[in-house]
Amino acid sequence: MPDSVTDSPAGPVAVDELDLAVIQAVERSPRASWAVIGAAVGVDPTTAARRWELMERSGTAWVTCYPVLVTSLAVAIVELACTPATALATAEKIARDPQAQFVDVVTGTGNVLATVVTDGMAPMSTYILGRLGTTPGVTAIHTHPVLTVHSEGTHIGHAALDKAALTRLPEPDHGRITGASDGIDDLDRALCLVLSRDGRRPLSALGRDLDVSEATVRRRLAKLTKLRALRMMVEVAAAQTSTPLTAWYTARTPVHALTTAAATITGMPNIKAVTLVAGPNNLVFKAVFRDLADIHRFDTRLNRLLPDLETTDRKVVLRPVRLMSRLVDPDGYAREIVSIDIRGR
């Protein structure tokens, strides 16, 4: 796939119920064959493949993955305060860094929010202090080191497939990056980086990309899956979902109630991600909404379910800039592929 995501001749795709079903099937089984996905959705393999290709070409939906296991993974959610009128330029600049894997322009004093991933705490310190701290326009930095990624939600929470259809799809162990790297070599890392660009790339094409046999690719994929080293993800342009508005929350709860609070928040339908972080604010989570009024309803329910939880900040995303391996436009459509190789600068 080229670095630039080329729009289809018809422009952005208007997602219909069949497209949603294909997306949900791909999300459940990111590398299942089109025959398997088509059977679950109720169409022939060619139709399923054509629907997905059109969405991918237009930047409407795509499959990416986390970087492969590294020696000592470090993750932080970083708030950047910027001088007036520089927030978007700052966000677009740092979004090209492999380490800044999610970047949003948000409301509030810390008006750029970035999820930073590095190979260890020393590179994290170097990146935050030496790169972000010296970026023109940045006036303050607030860092939330991530202790645990408690959960990651679905793309839009839309139940396009019934239970019978879902049973036709294998549900692989998506895995979670843990920081261990035993048994991982340069070929595994190269394979993961190729998959970050196109998570459904065929085995034969992966073999050509890496100059190895198809059988070698198959064995390496099986190994990475067994090691829980391959986290496949589906992303969808926000404008094509029923919940196009995103908000980031920081909150605090007593330590003894932290696990329960994280599990409760994870179970709410709006949730995209829940992380436990170091500091007085020990929870950061991301949620999606239909509109601003929906945020109020969510907050009311959250308070009812977790009366001891104190929400310390709520930042509404004004402009998404980067989602993992994609730079996105204001509506969330992928427009360019960028590197997630955190072993770079």
N, C-alpha and C positions, 0 to 999 in steps of 0.2 A: 504494500500500500504506500503511495507517495506521501511526503510530509504534508502537503496541502490536501485537505479533504475537498474534492471537487463536487459541487452541486450537480444533481441530475438535471437534465434539460427542463424538467417541469418545475424545478425549484424545490423548496422544502416539502416533504411529504405530509399529507394530512392523514394521520394515523386513524384507522378504523378498527372495528372489533376483531377482525382477522389478524391485523398487524399486532394488536395487543396480545392476542393468543400466541402468536409466533414469538413475541418478545418474552412472554412469561415462560414459554417452553425452553427458549434459549437460556434464560436466566436460571432455570432449574437444572438444565443439563447443557452447559455451555459448548461442549464439544460433541454432543450427540449428532448422529448423521441426519441429513435432511429427510431420509426415509422414516426414521424414528420420530423426528419432530413433526413431520407431515401427518403421520398416523395419529399422533396425540391431538393435533389441531383439527384433523378431519379434512385435510387436503392432500393432493399428491406432492411428492418431494420437490418437483420443479416449481410448483406454485409457492411452497414455503420458502425455498431458496431465493426465488425472484423477489418476494416481498421483503425478505431480510436484506438482500443486496441493494434494493432501492432505498431502504431506510439508512443503510450504512453509507452509501454513496452520497446521500444528501446530508449526512451528519446528524440524522435524527436518532439513530440508535447504533451502539457498537459494543463489542466485547473487549475488555482489557484485563490485565492482571497485575497483581503486586509484583515488586521485584523479588527475585529469589532470595532465599535465606542468606543473611550476612553474618559476620562474626559477632557483632554486638549491636543490634539494631537500636536506634534511638529515635523517638517520635515526640514532637511537641506541637502544640497549637499556639501560634504566635500572633499576638495583636500588635499592629503597627499604627501608631498615630502619625498622621502626615500633615504638612502645612496645607492651607486652603488651596484647592484646585489641583493638587498633585496626587491625590489618592489613586485615580485610575491609571495614570502614567506609572506610578510606583508599582501597582499591582501587575500591570502588563510587563514591566521590566523583570520583576522577580519570578513571574510565572514561567519564564523560559529556563529557569534554573532547575536541574533535575531534582534538587532537594525540596523545592516548594511544590508539593504534589496536589494540593488543593488550594486555590486562591480565590477569595471573594472580596469585593468592595461592599462594606456593610455600614449600617447606621451606627452612631455613637462616636465616642472619642477615639477609640482604636478603630480607625475606619478602613483598614485592610486586615483581613484575617487569612492566615496561611497555615496549612498543616505541613510541617517540615519533617522530613525523614532523612536520617544520615546513618552512616556506618559507625556508630559509637558516639559517646558523649563528647569526646575531644573534637571530632569534626562538627558536631552540633554547635559547640561553643564557638568554633572558628567561623562557621557559617553565620550564626546570629550576630556575633560581635563584629566580625570582619567584613561580612557582605551586607547583611540587613542594616547593621548599625551605621554603616558609612554610605548608604544609599541616599542620594540627594532628596530632600523633602521629608525624610523620616525624622520625627522629633522625639519619639519615645517608643519603647518596646516592652511588651508584657508577655512573658513566656509561661505556658502551662505544660510542663513535662508530662507526657502520657505514661501512666503506670501500666494500664491494661486497656486494650480495646475490648469492651465488654460485649458489644454486638454491632452488627451491620444489618440494616434493613433491606427490604426489597426496593426495586426501582421506583415503583409508584403505588404498590399495595393494591393493584387492580386484579381481582380474581376473574381473569378472562377464561380460565380453564376449570372444568369441574373436577371433582375428585377422581372420577373414572379415567379422565384423560391424564391426570397427573400420575396415576399409577403406571401408565405406559412409559413414563420417562424415568431413566435411572437418575437417582439423586446422589451425585458424588459427594465425597467429603471435600468441600472446597478448601479446607485448611486455613491456617492462620499463621502469619509470620511470627516466629517466636524468638529469633535472634541466634538460634543454634545453626551451625553450618557443617556438621559432620557429614562427610560423603558428598559434598557439593564441590563441583569444579567449574572451570571457566566455560565449558560447553553447556552446563546446566544454566549458568548465568546468561549466556548468550541466547539460549532457547527462551528463557523467561522474558528477555528484552524484546525478542521478536514477537512473542505472544502478547506483550503489552501493546503492540501496534495493531495486532489483529488476532484476537483470542481464538477465532475459528479457522485460522489458516490451516489448510490441509497438510497432512503428514508429508506428502510428496514435496510441497512447496517449502515446508520447514526444512526438509532435507537439503534442498537446493540452497536455501538461505545460509545454512550452516556448513554446507559441503560435507554432509555425512549421509549415510543411507537412511531410508525410510524406517527400517527395522531399528536402527540406533535411536532415531527420534522417538519411536514408540516405546522403547525400553526406558529412555530418559523421562518421558512423560509419566510412565508408570511409577518410576522411582520417586519423582518429585511429588506425585499425588500421595504415595505411601508415606513420605516424609512430612506431609502436610505443608509443603513448600510452595504450592501453586494456588493462589487465591484468585479465581476468575470472577469478574464483575461485569454486569451489564449496566450501561448508562443510557439514559433517554433524555432528549432535549426537553427541558422543563416546560416549554410552551406546548408540548404535545401531551402533557399529563393533566390529570384533574387537580393536581396540587402544585401549581407553578411557583408558589411563594415559599422561600426557605428562610429559616431563622436558626441562629446559633444561640444556645443557652449556656450560661455558667451558673452553677448552683453549689450550695453546700448543705451537707447533712451530717449528723453525728456519725462517727466512724463505725459504731456498732450497727448502724442502720444502712450503711453504704451499699452492701451487697443486695439487700432487699430493695432499696431505692432504685438501683441500676436495673434489677430484674423487672420491677414494676414499670419503669419508663420504657424499657425494651418492649414490653407487651402492648404499648399504646400504638395504634395503627399509623400515626403520623411519623413515627420515628425512623430516621435514616441511619443514625450512628449514636452510640453511647460510649464514652470513654471515662475512665477514672484517672484523675490527674493529681499531681503533687501541688500542695499549697492549701491555703485556707478555703479556697473554692475547690472542692474535690471531685466535681462532676462537670463535664462538658458534653452536651449532646446537641444533635442537629435534627430538626423536624421540618416537615413540609406541610403546606396549608393551601386551601383554596383561595383565601383572601385574608385581609387584616382581621375581620370579624372572627374568622375561624381561629386565629391566634388567641383571642379572648376566651373562646369556648374551651380551647385546649388548656389554657392556664387555669381556668376554673376547675376543670376535671383533675388536672395535676394536683392542685391544692387539696381537693377532696380526697384523692388517693394517698397523697403523701403530705399530711399537714405539717410534719417536722422539716420538710424540705424548704430551704430558703433560696429562691431564685435571685441571684445577685446581678445578673445582666441578661439582656435579651437583644440580640443584634439581628436585624432583618437584612437579608442580602439584597442590595441595590443592583449589583451587577456581578454575575458569575464570570470568572476569568479563566480558571483552569480546573478541570476534573481529571485527575490522574494523568494519563498520557495525551490528553486533548486540551488545546486552547479552544474556548467556546465563545460564541457571540452573545449579545445581550439576552437572547431568547434561549440560550443553552445549546444551540446547534454546534457540533464540532466543526472547526474550521481549519485546524492544523494539528498535526501529530508532533509531540515533543518528547524528549528523552526522559526516562525515569531512572537512568543509570546513576545511582547515588555514589558510585565509586569515582565519579568525575570530580570536577573542581568544586 
